[in-house]
Amino acid sequence: MSTSARVRADACPGIFATHDAADGPLARVRLPGGAITRARLGALADAADDLGDGALHLTSRGNVQLRGVTRPGLAGRLTAAGLLPSPSHERVRNILASPTSDAAQELAAALDEALCAVPGLAELPGRFLFALDGGRGDVAGEGADVCWRDGALLLAGEDTGLRVPAEHAVEALLSVARAFLRRRGTAWRVSELTDPGPLLKGIPGETVEPRRFAVNPGLPVGPIGEAIVAVPVFGRLTSAQARAIAKAGDAVVTPWRSILVRGPLETGTGLVTDPDAPSLGVSACIGRPGCAKSLADVRADAARVGRTPRVHFAGCERRCGKPAREHVDVLATEDGYLVDGERVPAGELATVLEKELSAEKGTQ
Ligand code: SF4
């Protein structure tokens, strides 16, 4: 990418700087750690109905987007609900945390507060991502710039060998963010730096031999103790579904476009809670008609395929919302799709993806 492209303003959408999509302004609301109280979820559902397209669109960073926000008043509503604690920092509150780890969730809240208290950190690129992994190795695999994984400090997914106790985790993550701002040049992500090592300078902690940690899949769908992990199809949570969740309890939006609901969820919501549901492996960008760049109605085509391996449908080469984990890439073209680069007519997608699944199973 050219330097001139790099020095232009950060284009990540927020609440004030919305993105102009074909279906109207798109606003992204950050939820550090994915955590959302039932009251705030209710406020978002009302905002989606009154100002947007009637749904909350979950993102691969555990945030939500409102689409078609053609009426004014969103910032006021979010402020009243406590969802906009720092207007200057709203686009940099990008924090993942293991949904089922109380320690990681508490650290995410503390990191958010500390981040918003440092005026200079409002200059971080909107793509910069923090992660707090309670040790399960779930959010550690989500491509964060800096991740605290139960004591280990990771940069761009690689263990640095630096070990930092939980009580110093927030300080360590902020120190990396500050150092990144000083050294980034035209880089948006830590992975773009030739040598990220200097980002660790001055962080106290023990140094050990770096190791390769196992990365675990996201949360399984279905009941987990008294909670339940539910999935809205294509990450589109209708306002009615959001209210059903709010009725059940507080929740955590996960980076896997699912929601951990902390309470008894009523039946008949249309949310997927069966771990064997075929739709679970499939994700898709918004596609036509919501995005003018899209070459196909990718969600309609994705809905027609049956059981598949983890697969992401994209309407153009930007591949918005693609999972950080390994997946089959399905890219729309003027005449059909490319599946991992191989041309496939739209009518043959289901057969080809089924074969991919059989091949995947055969190698396991
Ligand atoms: S991947 Fe392309 S078509 Fe899909 S939402 Fe992004 S820009 Fe639009």
Residues whose N, C-alpha, C, O or C-beta is under 5 A from the ligand:
A	BS01	SF4	C285 I286 G287 C291 K293 S294 A314 G315 C316 R318 R319 C320
